[in-house]
Amino acid sequence: MPGAYSKRETVVQFNTDIRVITQTIVEAAKEEKSPFICKVSESALKYMGFNSLLQWRVPGPKKI
């Protein structure tokens, strides 16, 4: 996350397996425009469905 490094931002990493918590993390990061990494367990991914996770995705950094 080169943009975060140059702006001296902290990149937070979350491990989650609960749909509501995962969605809350993504929504908060979008609202704050804050970089993050969210790791979802394989069992949670099966439960939530990959397509539902894609709905929450945040656009990646833009190349300068």
Predicted model as a PDB file, atoms N, CA, C, CB and O in Angstrom, pLDDT in the B-factor column:
MODEL        1                                                                  
ATOM      1  N   MET A   1       0.833  -1.163   0.000  1.00 56.00           N  
ATOM      2  CA  MET A   1       0.000   0.000   0.000  1.00 56.00           C  
ATOM      3  C   MET A   1       0.888   1.239   0.000  1.00 56.00           C  
ATOM      4  CB  MET A   1      -0.953  -0.009   1.203  1.00 56.00           C  
ATOM      5  O   MET A   1       1.039   1.921   1.014  1.00 56.00           O  
ATOM      6  N   PRO A   2       1.465   1.509  -1.157  1.00 58.00           N  
ATOM      7  CA  PRO A   2       2.391   2.636  -1.246  1.00 58.00           C  
ATOM      8  C   PRO A   2       1.771   3.976  -0.898  1.00 58.00           C  
ATOM      9  CB  PRO A   2       2.953   2.706  -2.614  1.00 58.00           C  
ATOM     10  O   PRO A   2       2.450   4.833  -0.334  1.00 58.00           O  
ATOM     11  N   GLY A   3       0.482   4.186  -1.223  1.00 63.00           N  
ATOM     12  CA  GLY A   3      -0.172   5.453  -0.893  1.00 63.00           C  
ATOM     13  C   GLY A   3      -0.219   5.684   0.602  1.00 63.00           C  
ATOM     14  O   GLY A   3      -0.003   6.801   1.072  1.00 63.00           O  
ATOM     15  N   ALA A   4      -0.500   4.632   1.346  1.00 61.00           N  
ATOM     16  CA  ALA A   4      -0.562   4.742   2.805  1.00 61.00           C  
ATOM     17  C   ALA A   4       0.818   5.059   3.366  1.00 61.00           C  
ATOM     18  CB  ALA A   4      -1.111   3.439   3.430  1.00 61.00           C  
ATOM     19  O   ALA A   4       0.942   5.850   4.300  1.00 61.00           O  
ATOM     20  N   TYR A   5       1.845   4.451   2.808  1.00 62.00           N  
ATOM     21  CA  TYR A   5       3.203   4.681   3.296  1.00 62.00           C  
ATOM     22  C   TYR A   5       3.618   6.132   3.069  1.00 62.00           C  
ATOM     23  CB  TYR A   5       4.194   3.729   2.603  1.00 62.00           C  
ATOM     24  O   TYR A   5       4.166   6.774   3.965  1.00 62.00           O  
ATOM     25  N   SER A   6       3.357   6.643   1.874  1.00 68.00           N  
ATOM     26  CA  SER A   6       3.774   8.018   1.586  1.00 68.00           C  
ATOM     27  C   SER A   6       2.969   9.043   2.390  1.00 68.00           C  
ATOM     28  CB  SER A   6       3.630   8.305   0.094  1.00 68.00           C  
ATOM     29  O   SER A   6       3.460  10.136   2.671  1.00 68.00           O  
ATOM     30  N   LYS A   7       1.735   8.690   2.757  1.00 66.00           N  
ATOM     31  CA  LYS A   7       0.911   9.596   3.564  1.00 66.00           C  
ATOM     32  C   LYS A   7       1.110   9.367   5.054  1.00 66.00           C  
ATOM     33  CB  LYS A   7      -0.559   9.424   3.212  1.00 66.00           C  
ATOM     34  O   LYS A   7       0.504  10.058   5.874  1.00 66.00           O  
ATOM     35  N   ARG A   8       1.953   8.405   5.413  1.00 70.00           N  
ATOM     36  CA  ARG A   8       2.242   8.054   6.796  1.00 70.00           C  
ATOM     37  C   ARG A   8       0.986   7.598   7.540  1.00 70.00           C  
ATOM     38  CB  ARG A   8       2.871   9.240   7.514  1.00 70.00           C  
ATOM     39  O   ARG A   8       0.756   7.963   8.693  1.00 70.00           O  
ATOM     40  N   GLU A   9       0.177   6.785   6.842  1.00 71.00           N  
ATOM     41  CA  GLU A   9      -1.024   6.218   7.438  1.00 71.00           C  
ATOM     42  C   GLU A   9      -0.730   4.808   7.948  1.00 71.00           C  
ATOM     43  CB  GLU A   9      -2.185   6.199   6.417  1.00 71.00           C  
ATOM     44  O   GLU A   9       0.155   4.122   7.437  1.00 71.00           O  
ATOM     45  N   THR A  10      -1.464   4.400   8.933  1.00 75.00           N  
ATOM     46  CA  THR A  10      -1.366   3.034   9.433  1.00 75.00           C  
ATOM     47  C   THR A  10      -2.354   2.176   8.666  1.00 75.00           C  
ATOM     48  CB  THR A  10      -1.638   2.967  10.967  1.00 75.00           C  
ATOM     49  O   THR A  10      -3.501   2.569   8.452  1.00 75.00           O  
ATOM     50  N   VAL A  11      -1.899   0.997   8.253  1.00 79.00           N  
ATOM     51  CA  VAL A  11      -2.784   0.048   7.581  1.00 79.00           C  
ATOM     52  C   VAL A  11      -3.139  -1.026   8.595  1.00 79.00           C  
ATOM     53  CB  VAL A  11      -2.114  -0.571   6.294  1.00 79.00           C  
ATOM     54  O   VAL A  11      -2.265  -1.722   9.112  1.00 79.00           O  
ATOM     55  N   VAL A  12      -4.423  -1.153   8.872  1.00 80.00           N  
ATOM     56  CA  VAL A  12      -4.903  -2.092   9.880  1.00 80.00           C  
ATOM     57  C   VAL A  12      -5.316  -3.388   9.191  1.00 80.00           C  
ATOM     58  CB  VAL A  12      -6.090  -1.490  10.689  1.00 80.00           C  
ATOM     59  O   VAL A  12      -5.867  -3.369   8.091  1.00 80.00           O  
ATOM     60  N   GLN A  13      -5.043  -4.512   9.850  1.00 85.00           N  
ATOM     61  CA  GLN A  13      -5.422  -5.808   9.308  1.00 85.00           C  
ATOM     62  C   GLN A  13      -6.389  -6.479  10.271  1.00 85.00           C  
ATOM     63  CB  GLN A  13      -4.174  -6.701   9.062  1.00 85.00           C  
ATOM     64  O   GLN A  13      -6.137  -6.541  11.474  1.00 85.00           O  
ATOM     65  N   PHE A  14      -7.501  -6.981   9.736  1.00 86.00           N  
ATOM     66  CA  PHE A  14      -8.525  -7.639  10.545  1.00 86.00           C  
ATOM     67  C   PHE A  14      -8.668  -9.092  10.110  1.00 86.00           C  
ATOM     68  CB  PHE A  14      -9.881  -6.899  10.428  1.00 86.00           C  
ATOM     69  O   PHE A  14      -8.598  -9.395   8.919  1.00 86.00           O  
ATOM     70  N   ASN A  15      -8.865  -9.976  11.054  1.00 86.00           N  
ATOM     71  CA  ASN A  15      -9.271 -11.352  10.793  1.00 86.00           C  
ATOM     72  C   ASN A  15     -10.703 -11.462  11.267  1.00 86.00           C  
ATOM     73  CB  ASN A  15      -8.330 -12.404  11.511  1.00 86.00           C  
ATOM     74  O   ASN A  15     -11.001 -11.152  12.420  1.00 86.00           O  
ATOM     75  N   THR A  16     -11.588 -11.896  10.400  1.00 83.00           N  
ATOM     76  CA  THR A  16     -12.990 -11.954  10.777  1.00 83.00           C  
ATOM     77  C   THR A  16     -13.671 -13.160  10.148  1.00 83.00           C  
ATOM     78  CB  THR A  16     -13.704 -10.673  10.369  1.00 83.00           C  
ATOM     79  O   THR A  16     -13.282 -13.627   9.078  1.00 83.00           O  
ATOM     80  N   ASP A  17     -14.681 -13.647  10.825  1.00 81.00           N  
ATOM     81  CA  ASP A  17     -15.461 -14.747  10.267  1.00 81.00           C  
ATOM     82  C   ASP A  17     -16.955 -14.538  10.494  1.00 81.00           C  
ATOM     83  CB  ASP A  17     -15.019 -16.074  10.879  1.00 81.00           C  
ATOM     84  O   ASP A  17     -17.750 -15.466  10.347  1.00 81.00           O  
ATOM     85  N   ILE A  18     -17.328 -13.311  10.853  1.00 81.00           N  
ATOM     86  CA  ILE A  18     -18.729 -12.988  11.092  1.00 81.00           C  
ATOM     87  C   ILE A  18     -19.140 -11.931  10.073  1.00 81.00           C  
ATOM     88  CB  ILE A  18     -18.964 -12.489  12.563  1.00 81.00           C  
ATOM     89  O   ILE A  18     -18.523 -10.870   9.972  1.00 81.00           O  
ATOM     90  N   ARG A  19     -20.181 -12.238   9.330  1.00 82.00           N  
ATOM     91  CA  ARG A  19     -20.607 -11.385   8.222  1.00 82.00           C  
ATOM     92  C   ARG A  19     -20.859  -9.942   8.642  1.00 82.00           C  
ATOM     93  CB  ARG A  19     -21.854 -11.949   7.598  1.00 82.00           C  
ATOM     94  O   ARG A  19     -20.381  -9.020   7.981  1.00 82.00           O  
ATOM     95  N   VAL A  20     -21.585  -9.730   9.706  1.00 85.00           N  
ATOM     96  CA  VAL A  20     -21.929  -8.373  10.149  1.00 85.00           C  
ATOM     97  C   VAL A  20     -20.671  -7.586  10.519  1.00 85.00           C  
ATOM     98  CB  VAL A  20     -22.893  -8.427  11.352  1.00 85.00           C  
ATOM     99  O   VAL A  20     -20.559  -6.404  10.193  1.00 85.00           O  
ATOM    100  N   ILE A  21     -19.746  -8.226  11.183  1.00 86.00           N  
ATOM    101  CA  ILE A  21     -18.499  -7.550  11.561  1.00 86.00           C  
ATOM    102  C   ILE A  21     -17.688  -7.217  10.318  1.00 86.00           C  
ATOM    103  CB  ILE A  21     -17.666  -8.427  12.526  1.00 86.00           C  
ATOM    104  O   ILE A  21     -17.139  -6.121  10.209  1.00 86.00           O  
ATOM    105  N   THR A  22     -17.610  -8.152   9.385  1.00 83.00           N  
ATOM    106  CA  THR A  22     -16.868  -7.910   8.143  1.00 83.00           C  
ATOM    107  C   THR A  22     -17.461  -6.728   7.395  1.00 83.00           C  
ATOM    108  CB  THR A  22     -16.876  -9.165   7.246  1.00 83.00           C  
ATOM    109  O   THR A  22     -16.728  -5.848   6.942  1.00 83.00           O  
ATOM    110  N   GLN A  23     -18.772  -6.700   7.263  1.00 84.00           N  
ATOM    111  CA  GLN A  23     -19.437  -5.607   6.564  1.00 84.00           C  
ATOM    112  C   GLN A  23     -19.216  -4.276   7.287  1.00 84.00           C  
ATOM    113  CB  GLN A  23     -20.937  -5.897   6.431  1.00 84.00           C  
ATOM    114  O   GLN A  23     -19.014  -3.251   6.637  1.00 84.00           O  
ATOM    115  N   THR A  24     -19.251  -4.278   8.591  1.00 88.00           N  
ATOM    116  CA  THR A  24     -19.029  -3.063   9.374  1.00 88.00           C  
ATOM    117  C   THR A  24     -17.612  -2.532   9.176  1.00 88.00           C  
ATOM    118  CB  THR A  24     -19.287  -3.330  10.860  1.00 88.00           C  
ATOM    119  O   THR A  24     -17.412  -1.325   9.042  1.00 88.00           O  
ATOM    120  N   ILE A  25     -16.640  -3.422   9.157  1.00 86.00           N  
ATOM    121  CA  ILE A  25     -15.242  -3.021   8.933  1.00 86.00           C  
ATOM    122  C   ILE A  25     -15.103  -2.346   7.570  1.00 86.00           C  
ATOM    123  CB  ILE A  25     -14.292  -4.251   9.025  1.00 86.00           C  
ATOM    124  O   ILE A  25     -14.493  -1.283   7.455  1.00 86.00           O  
ATOM    125  N   VAL A  26     -15.669  -2.966   6.547  1.00 84.00           N  
ATOM    126  CA  VAL A  26     -15.563  -2.412   5.194  1.00 84.00           C  
ATOM    127  C   VAL A  26     -16.258  -1.055   5.106  1.00 84.00           C  
ATOM    128  CB  VAL A  26     -16.169  -3.385   4.164  1.00 84.00           C  
ATOM    129  O   VAL A  26     -15.703  -0.112   4.543  1.00 84.00           O  
ATOM    130  N   GLU A  27     -17.449  -0.950   5.650  1.00 86.00           N  
ATOM    131  CA  GLU A  27     -18.186   0.316   5.600  1.00 86.00           C  
ATOM    132  C   GLU A  27     -17.457   1.431   6.349  1.00 86.00           C  
ATOM    133  CB  GLU A  27     -19.585   0.131   6.183  1.00 86.00           C  
ATOM    134  O   GLU A  27     -17.415   2.568   5.879  1.00 86.00           O  
ATOM    135  N   ALA A  28     -16.888   1.115   7.499  1.00 88.00           N  
ATOM    136  CA  ALA A  28     -16.148   2.123   8.261  1.00 88.00           C  
ATOM    137  C   ALA A  28     -14.898   2.569   7.503  1.00 88.00           C  
ATOM    138  CB  ALA A  28     -15.760   1.572   9.644  1.00 88.00           C  
ATOM    139  O   ALA A  28     -14.572   3.756   7.480  1.00 88.00           O  
ATOM    140  N   ALA A  29     -14.211   1.630   6.893  1.00 84.00           N  
ATOM    141  CA  ALA A  29     -13.007   1.979   6.135  1.00 84.00           C  
ATOM    142  C   ALA A  29     -13.351   2.849   4.931  1.00 84.00           C  
ATOM    143  CB  ALA A  29     -12.276   0.711   5.675  1.00 84.00           C  
ATOM    144  O   ALA A  29     -12.626   3.791   4.612  1.00 84.00           O  
ATOM    145  N   LYS A  30     -14.454   2.532   4.266  1.00 84.00           N  
ATOM    146  CA  LYS A  30     -14.888   3.365   3.136  1.00 84.00           C  
ATOM    147  C   LYS A  30     -15.207   4.780   3.610  1.00 84.00           C  
ATOM    148  CB  LYS A  30     -16.123   2.744   2.442  1.00 84.00           C  
ATOM    149  O   LYS A  30     -14.783   5.760   2.997  1.00 84.00           O  
ATOM    150  N   GLU A  31     -15.960   4.876   4.705  1.00 88.00           N  
ATOM    151  CA  GLU A  31     -16.358   6.176   5.239  1.00 88.00           C  
ATOM    152  C   GLU A  31     -15.145   7.016   5.615  1.00 88.00           C  
ATOM    153  CB  GLU A  31     -17.263   5.995   6.452  1.00 88.00           C  
ATOM    154  O   GLU A  31     -15.110   8.217   5.348  1.00 88.00           O  
ATOM    155  N   GLU A  32     -14.165   6.394   6.225  1.00 83.00           N  
ATOM    156  CA  GLU A  32     -12.966   7.109   6.663  1.00 83.00           C  
ATOM    157  C   GLU A  32     -11.910   7.229   5.565  1.00 83.00           C  
ATOM    158  CB  GLU A  32     -12.367   6.412   7.862  1.00 83.00           C  
ATOM    159  O   GLU A  32     -10.899   7.911   5.736  1.00 83.00           O  
ATOM    160  N   LYS A  33     -12.156   6.555   4.427  1.00 81.00           N  
ATOM    161  CA  LYS A  33     -11.184   6.501   3.324  1.00 81.00           C  
ATOM    162  C   LYS A  33      -9.839   6.018   3.853  1.00 81.00           C  
ATOM    163  CB  LYS A  33     -11.032   7.896   2.644  1.00 81.00           C  
ATOM    164  O   LYS A  33      -8.784   6.580   3.558  1.00 81.00           O  
ATOM    165  N   SER A  34      -9.920   4.966   4.637  1.00 81.00           N  
ATOM    166  CA  SER A  34      -8.753   4.429   5.315  1.00 81.00           C  
ATOM    167  C   SER A  34      -8.357   3.077   4.727  1.00 81.00           C  
ATOM    168  CB  SER A  34      -9.023   4.298   6.815  1.00 81.00           C  
ATOM    169  O   SER A  34      -9.218   2.227   4.502  1.00 81.00           O  
ATOM    170  N   PRO A  35      -7.066   2.869   4.476  1.00 79.00           N  
ATOM    171  CA  PRO A  35      -6.633   1.572   3.949  1.00 79.00           C  
ATOM    172  C   PRO A  35      -6.740   0.486   5.020  1.00 79.00           C  
ATOM    173  CB  PRO A  35      -5.187   1.660   3.426  1.00 79.00           C  
ATOM    174  O   PRO A  35      -6.558   0.751   6.208  1.00 79.00           O  
ATOM    175  N   PHE A  36      -7.034  -0.724   4.588  1.00 82.00           N  
ATOM    176  CA  PHE A  36      -7.134  -1.841   5.518  1.00 82.00           C  
ATOM    177  C   PHE A  36      -6.942  -3.150   4.769  1.00 82.00           C  
ATOM    178  CB  PHE A  36      -8.491  -1.829   6.251  1.00 82.00           C  
ATOM    179  O   PHE A  36      -7.016  -3.201   3.541  1.00 82.00           O  
ATOM    180  N   ILE A  37      -6.700  -4.184   5.519  1.00 83.00           N  
ATOM    181  CA  ILE A  37      -6.628  -5.541   4.992  1.00 83.00           C  
ATOM    182  C   ILE A  37      -7.613  -6.356   5.810  1.00 83.00           C  
ATOM    183  CB  ILE A  37      -5.158  -6.139   5.062  1.00 83.00           C  
ATOM    184  O   ILE A  37      -7.603  -6.296   7.040  1.00 83.00           O  
ATOM    185  N   CYS A  38      -8.458  -7.112   5.138  1.00 81.00           N  
ATOM    186  CA  CYS A  38      -9.452  -7.910   5.840  1.00 81.00           C  
ATOM    187  C   CYS A  38      -9.314  -9.366   5.411  1.00 81.00           C  
ATOM    188  CB  CYS A  38     -10.888  -7.383   5.563  1.00 81.00           C  
ATOM    189  O   CYS A  38      -9.543  -9.709   4.251  1.00 81.00           O  
ATOM    190  N   LYS A  39      -8.942 -10.207   6.351  1.00 84.00           N  
ATOM    191  CA  LYS A  39      -8.791 -11.632   6.080  1.00 84.00           C  
ATOM    192  C   LYS A  39     -10.042 -12.343   6.574  1.00 84.00           C  
ATOM    193  CB  LYS A  39      -7.505 -12.212   6.761  1.00 84.00           C  
ATOM    194  O   LYS A  39     -10.447 -12.188   7.726  1.00 84.00           O  
ATOM    195  N   VAL A  40     -10.646 -13.124   5.687  1.00 82.00           N  
ATOM    196  CA  VAL A  40     -11.860 -13.857   6.014  1.00 82.00           C  
ATOM    197  C   VAL A  40     -11.535 -15.341   5.982  1.00 82.00           C  
ATOM    198  CB  VAL A  40     -13.020 -13.510   5.028  1.00 82.00           C  
ATOM    199  O   VAL A  40     -10.888 -15.820   5.051  1.00 82.00           O  
ATOM    200  N   SER A  41     -11.981 -16.067   6.991  1.00 81.00           N  
ATOM    201  CA  SER A  41     -11.708 -17.503   7.049  1.00 81.00           C  
ATOM    202  C   SER A  41     -12.406 -18.237   5.901  1.00 81.00           C  
ATOM    203  CB  SER A  41     -12.160 -18.081   8.403  1.00 81.00           C  
ATOM    204  O   SER A  41     -13.401 -17.758   5.356  1.00 81.00           O  
ATOM    205  N   GLU A  42     -11.881 -19.380   5.553  1.00 83.00           N  
ATOM    206  CA  GLU A  42     -12.449 -20.164   4.458  1.00 83.00           C  
ATOM    207  C   GLU A  42     -13.896 -20.568   4.744  1.00 83.00           C  
ATOM    208  CB  GLU A  42     -11.601 -21.408   4.209  1.00 83.00           C  
ATOM    209  O   GLU A  42     -14.745 -20.526   3.853  1.00 83.00           O  
ATOM    210  N   SER A  43     -14.168 -20.954   5.974  1.00 83.00           N  
ATOM    211  CA  SER A  43     -15.542 -21.345   6.325  1.00 83.00           C  
ATOM    212  C   SER A  43     -16.490 -20.151   6.231  1.00 83.00           C  
ATOM    213  CB  SER A  43     -15.587 -21.942   7.748  1.00 83.00           C  
ATOM    214  O   SER A  43     -17.632 -20.301   5.797  1.00 83.00           O  
ATOM    215  N   ALA A  44     -16.029 -18.974   6.633  1.00 80.00           N  
ATOM    216  CA  ALA A  44     -16.862 -17.774   6.528  1.00 80.00           C  
ATOM    217  C   ALA A  44     -17.095 -17.411   5.076  1.00 80.00           C  
ATOM    218  CB  ALA A  44     -16.215 -16.599   7.268  1.00 80.00           C  
ATOM    219  O   ALA A  44     -18.186 -16.974   4.707  1.00 80.00           O  
ATOM    220  N   LEU A  45     -16.083 -17.588   4.257  1.00 80.00           N  
ATOM    221  CA  LEU A  45     -16.211 -17.299   2.831  1.00 80.00           C  
ATOM    222  C   LEU A  45     -17.273 -18.196   2.202  1.00 80.00           C  
ATOM    223  CB  LEU A  45     -14.858 -17.485   2.115  1.00 80.00           C  
ATOM    224  O   LEU A  45     -18.067 -17.742   1.378  1.00 80.00           O  
ATOM    225  N   LYS A  46     -17.286 -19.469   2.591  1.00 82.00           N  
ATOM    226  CA  LYS A  46     -18.311 -20.377   2.084  1.00 82.00           C  
ATOM    227  C   LYS A  46     -19.693 -19.933   2.550  1.00 82.00           C  
ATOM    228  CB  LYS A  46     -18.031 -21.821   2.541  1.00 82.00           C  
ATOM    229  O   LYS A  46     -20.655 -19.978   1.784  1.00 82.00           O  
ATOM    230  N   TYR A  47     -19.790 -19.506   3.797  1.00 81.00           N  
ATOM    231  CA  TYR A  47     -21.080 -19.086   4.362  1.00 81.00           C  
ATOM    232  C   TYR A  47     -21.571 -17.780   3.727  1.00 81.00           C  
ATOM    233  CB  TYR A  47     -20.961 -18.915   5.889  1.00 81.00           C  
ATOM    234  O   TYR A  47     -22.728 -17.672   3.319  1.00 81.00           O  
ATOM    235  N   MET A  48     -20.679 -16.796   3.652  1.00 78.00           N  
ATOM    236  CA  MET A  48     -21.059 -15.486   3.131  1.00 78.00           C  
ATOM    237  C   MET A  48     -21.239 -15.497   1.624  1.00 78.00           C  
ATOM    238  CB  MET A  48     -20.025 -14.455   3.511  1.00 78.00           C  
ATOM    239  O   MET A  48     -22.079 -14.783   1.078  1.00 78.00           O  
ATOM    240  N   GLY A  49     -20.444 -16.309   0.969  1.00 78.00           N  
ATOM    241  CA  GLY A  49     -20.445 -16.329  -0.484  1.00 78.00           C  
ATOM    242  C   GLY A  49     -19.485 -15.287  -1.028  1.00 78.00           C  
ATOM    243  O   GLY A  49     -19.476 -14.140  -0.581  1.00 78.00           O  
ATOM    244  N   PHE A  50     -18.695 -15.688  -1.979  1.00 73.00           N  
ATOM    245  CA  PHE A  50     -17.676 -14.809  -2.548  1.00 73.00           C  
ATOM    246  C   PHE A  50     -18.310 -13.583  -3.192  1.00 73.00           C  
ATOM    247  CB  PHE A  50     -16.832 -15.565  -3.577  1.00 73.00           C  
ATOM    248  O   PHE A  50     -17.776 -12.479  -3.077  1.00 73.00           O  
ATOM    249  N   ASN A  51     -19.440 -13.762  -3.866  1.00 72.00           N  
ATOM    250  CA  ASN A  51     -20.082 -12.631  -4.547  1.00 72.00           C  
ATOM    251  C   ASN A  51     -20.536 -11.549  -3.577  1.00 72.00           C  
ATOM    252  CB  ASN A  51     -21.268 -13.116  -5.353  1.00 72.00           C  
ATOM    253  O   ASN A  51     -20.479 -10.364  -3.904  1.00 72.00           O  
ATOM    254  N   SER A  52     -20.987 -11.944  -2.387  1.00 71.00           N  
ATOM    255  CA  SER A  52     -21.405 -10.924  -1.424  1.00 71.00           C  
ATOM    256  C   SER A  52     -20.202 -10.123  -0.939  1.00 71.00           C  
ATOM    257  CB  SER A  52     -22.132 -11.572  -0.228  1.00 71.00           C  
ATOM    258  O   SER A  52     -20.321  -8.928  -0.670  1.00 71.00           O  
ATOM    259  N   LEU A  53     -19.048 -10.769  -0.827  1.00 68.00           N  
ATOM    260  CA  LEU A  53     -17.842 -10.032  -0.433  1.00 68.00           C  
ATOM    261  C   LEU A  53     -17.427  -9.044  -1.514  1.00 68.00           C  
ATOM    262  CB  LEU A  53     -16.691 -11.002  -0.140  1.00 68.00           C  
ATOM    263  O   LEU A  53     -16.948  -7.952  -1.208  1.00 68.00           O  
ATOM    264  N   LEU A  54     -17.607  -9.422  -2.777  1.00 69.00           N  
ATOM    265  CA  LEU A  54     -17.248  -8.519  -3.871  1.00 69.00           C  
ATOM    266  C   LEU A  54     -18.102  -7.251  -3.867  1.00 69.00           C  
ATOM    267  CB  LEU A  54     -17.392  -9.237  -5.210  1.00 69.00           C  
ATOM    268  O   LEU A  54     -17.651  -6.195  -4.312  1.00 69.00           O  
ATOM    269  N   GLN A  55     -19.330  -7.354  -3.367  1.00 71.00           N  
ATOM    270  CA  GLN A  55     -20.203  -6.179  -3.284  1.00 71.00           C  
ATOM    271  C   GLN A  55     -19.620  -5.126  -2.349  1.00 71.00           C  
ATOM    272  CB  GLN A  55     -21.604  -6.585  -2.808  1.00 71.00           C  
ATOM    273  O   GLN A  55     -19.868  -3.933  -2.521  1.00 71.00           O  
ATOM    274  N   TRP A  56     -18.859  -5.559  -1.378  1.00 67.00           N  
ATOM    275  CA  TRP A  56     -18.318  -4.640  -0.378  1.00 67.00           C  
ATOM    276  C   TRP A  56     -16.938  -4.118  -0.744  1.00 67.00           C  
ATOM    277  CB  TRP A  56     -18.257  -5.320   0.962  1.00 67.00           C  
ATOM    278  O   TRP A  56     -16.375  -3.301  -0.015  1.00 67.00           O  
ATOM    279  N   ARG A  57     -16.398  -4.565  -1.836  1.00 66.00           N  
ATOM    280  CA  ARG A  57     -14.998  -4.231  -2.151  1.00 66.00           C  
ATOM    281  C   ARG A  57     -14.790  -2.724  -2.241  1.00 66.00           C  
ATOM    282  CB  ARG A  57     -14.575  -4.891  -3.471  1.00 66.00           C  
ATOM    283  O   ARG A  57     -15.692  -1.951  -2.563  1.00 66.00           O  
ATOM    284  N   VAL A  58     -13.585  -2.365  -1.945  1.00 61.00           N  
ATOM    285  CA  VAL A  58     -13.174  -0.970  -1.979  1.00 61.00           C  
ATOM    286  C   VAL A  58     -12.168  -0.844  -3.121  1.00 61.00           C  
ATOM    287  CB  VAL A  58     -12.558  -0.502  -0.594  1.00 61.00           C  
ATOM    288  O   VAL A  58     -11.272  -1.678  -3.242  1.00 61.00           O  
ATOM    289  N   PRO A  59     -12.300   0.177  -3.953  1.00 62.00           N  
ATOM    290  CA  PRO A  59     -11.347   0.332  -5.067  1.00 62.00           C  
ATOM    291  C   PRO A  59      -9.910   0.405  -4.551  1.00 62.00           C  
ATOM    292  CB  PRO A  59     -11.676   1.600  -5.889  1.00 62.00           C  
ATOM    293  O   PRO A  59      -9.642   0.994  -3.504  1.00 62.00           O  
ATOM    294  N   GLY A  60      -9.024  -0.185  -5.280  1.00 61.00           N  
ATOM    295  CA  GLY A  60      -7.605  -0.169  -4.907  1.00 61.00           C  
ATOM    296  C   GLY A  60      -6.972   1.177  -5.170  1.00 61.00           C  
ATOM    297  O   GLY A  60      -7.607   2.076  -5.722  1.00 61.00           O  
ATOM    298  N   PRO A  61      -5.717   1.318  -4.773  1.00 56.00           N  
ATOM    299  CA  PRO A  61      -5.025   2.594  -4.988  1.00 56.00           C  
ATOM    300  C   PRO A  61      -4.829   2.864  -6.469  1.00 56.00           C  
ATOM    301  CB  PRO A  61      -3.669   2.599  -4.273  1.00 56.00           C  
ATOM    302  O   PRO A  61      -4.681   1.942  -7.271  1.00 56.00           O  
ATOM    303  N   LYS A  62      -4.832   4.131  -6.814  1.00 55.00           N  
ATOM    304  CA  LYS A  62      -4.603   4.528  -8.196  1.00 55.00           C  
ATOM    305  C   LYS A  62      -3.123   4.763  -8.404  1.00 55.00           C  
ATOM    306  CB  LYS A  62      -5.414   5.790  -8.557  1.00 55.00           C  
ATOM    307  O   LYS A  62      -2.436   5.295  -7.533  1.00 55.00           O  
ATOM    308  N   LYS A  63      -2.638   4.359  -9.569  1.00 53.00           N  
ATOM    309  CA  LYS A  63      -1.221   4.568  -9.885  1.00 53.00           C  
ATOM    310  C   LYS A  63      -0.984   6.041 -10.169  1.00 53.00           C  
ATOM    311  CB  LYS A  63      -0.780   3.700 -11.097  1.00 53.00           C  
ATOM    312  O   LYS A  63      -1.796   6.713 -10.805  1.00 53.00           O  
ATOM    313  N   ILE A  64       0.140   6.517  -9.687  1.00 48.00           N  
ATOM    314  CA  ILE A  64       0.488   7.937  -9.900  1.00 48.00           C  
ATOM    315  C   ILE A  64       1.432   8.046 -11.050  1.00 48.00           C  
ATOM    316  CB  ILE A  64       1.113   8.568  -8.640  1.00 48.00           C  
ATOM    317  O   ILE A  64       1.853   9.148 -11.401  1.00 48.00           O  
TER     318      ILE A  64                                                      
ENDMDL                                                                          
END                                                                             
